[in-house]
Amino acid sequence: MSTFQTYTIENAPAASKASLEDTQRAFGFVPNLQANMAESPALLAGIRRCGICSRKAR
């Protein structure tokens, strides 16, 4: 079974840090789904653009 790195703002790839910081401001924490997707800055940015993981989507 594959395992995924669960990133924090401190250890995330540089291109993912701003997205994780925005998520932290919106939710008060970084959900595991986004912490795992931080491995791919393009994936994380795409999910944010779609509004799937945002307070506005609710």
RODO-2510 file (C-alpha; in nm, 4 decimals, decimal comma):
residues 58
     n   res          X          Y          Z
     1     m     0,0000     0,0000     0,0000
     2     s     0,1266     0,3467    -0,0807
     3     t     0,1665     0,6047     0,1871
     4     f     0,1437     0,9770     0,1406
     5     q     0,3482     1,2487     0,3048
     6     t     0,1271     1,4707     0,5171
     7     y     0,2807     1,8162     0,4884
     8     t     0,2614     2,1118     0,7191
     9     i     0,3091     2,4716     0,6146
    10     e     0,6656     2,4489     0,7438
    11     n     0,7746     2,1426     0,5437
    12     a     0,5558     2,1701     0,2324
    13     p     0,7101     2,2312    -0,1089
    14     a     0,7637     2,6050    -0,1601
    15     a     0,5021     2,6210    -0,4369
    16     s     0,2349     2,4786    -0,2027
    17     k     0,2953     2,6940     0,1034
    18     a     0,0720     2,9865     0,0008
    19     s    -0,2202     2,7511    -0,0678
    20     l    -0,1798     2,5831     0,2689
    21     e    -0,1564     2,9194     0,4435
    22     d    -0,4807     3,0315     0,2745
    23     t    -0,6470     2,7086     0,3836
    24     q    -0,5291     2,7589     0,7411
    25     r    -0,6765     3,1100     0,7448
    26     a    -1,0090     2,9866     0,6047
    27     f    -1,0536     2,6786     0,8259
    28     g    -0,8276     2,7437     1,1221
    29     f    -0,6280     2,4298     1,0339
    30     v    -0,4998     2,2423     0,7284
    31     p    -0,7223     1,9417     0,6468
    32     n    -0,5356     1,6167     0,5789
    33     l    -0,6672     1,6020     0,2228
    34     q    -0,4938     1,9267     0,1342
    35     a    -0,1892     1,8442     0,3461
    36     n    -0,1434     1,5307     0,1350
    37     m    -0,2129     1,7065    -0,1961
    38     a     0,0627     1,9589    -0,1190
    39     e     0,3035     1,7082    -0,2763
    40     s     0,1711     1,8340    -0,6111
    41     p     0,1416     2,2136    -0,6150
    42     a    -0,0476     2,1925    -0,9469
    43     l    -0,3081     1,9559    -0,7994
    44     l    -0,3496     2,1693    -0,4888
    45     a    -0,3888     2,4860    -0,6973
    46     g    -0,6440     2,3157    -0,9247
    47     i    -0,8554     2,2003    -0,6326
    48     r    -0,8496     2,5527    -0,4884
    49     r    -0,9516     2,7056    -0,8229
    50     c    -1,2493     2,4698    -0,8425
    51     g    -1,3542     2,5748    -0,4931
    52     i    -1,3850     2,2152    -0,3801
    53     c    -1,2003     2,2693    -0,0534
    54     s    -1,3121     2,6146     0,0459
    55     r    -1,5611     2,7714     0,2830
    56     k    -1,7301     2,9341    -0,0166
    57     a    -1,8242     2,5918    -0,1577
    58     r    -2,0488     2,5166     0,1392
***
